[in-house]
Amino acid sequence: MKAAVISSSVRNGVTLQTLYLSSRNWLSYIEFFEDEIKFFKKLLMKYFLSDANDDNVNKIHLINTEIKRLERQKNQVLNDIFCYQSNLKATLEDMMQLSEQYLTVQHNKIQEEVKGLQPVLDQIKQELYIITEQQLKDRKSE
């Protein structure tokens, strides 16, 4: 029966490891997110800017500005993740004594920041689709 009892330090270590693994998933998500941003930037510059009419040029510049803002936001989230992972690692290695509760609160905050990136990217996608539809209509009418 004693084997089933887990000491609080071991239990905390397990929880902290779970938090750390979760934060690694964020990095995977951010990597995919970065690929999408690169794709949209190339798409804008290569296909839209050269064929755009005057109305769409302004929209394209606005989308490009939104992408740059999103990249800055993503970079801040990435910095937060790296800092958080350092705190977790130091706590797991007993180099720091941060409470599990503090790390969990920090984890939840970053989780919300990561989730907050997607709606912005979805809005950019929607705007790109609208411009694409408009350009296809313009080409058909020519």
Sequence and secondary structure as in RCSB ss.txt:
>XXXX:A:sequence
MKAAVISSSVRNGVTLQTLYLSSRNWLSYIEFFEDEIKFFKKLLMKYFLSDANDDNVNKIHLINTEIKRLERQKN
QVLNDIFCYQSNLKATLEDMMQLSEQYLTVQHNKIQEEVKGLQPVLDQIKQELYIITEQQLKDRKSE
>XXXX:A:secstr
 GGG   HHHHHHHHHHHHHHHHHHHHHHHHHHHHHHHHHHHHIIIIIHHH  HHHHHHHHHHHHHHHHHHHHHH
HHHHHHHHHHHHHHHHHTTSS   HHHHHHHHHHHHHHHHHHHHHHHHHHHHHHHHHHHHHHHHHH 
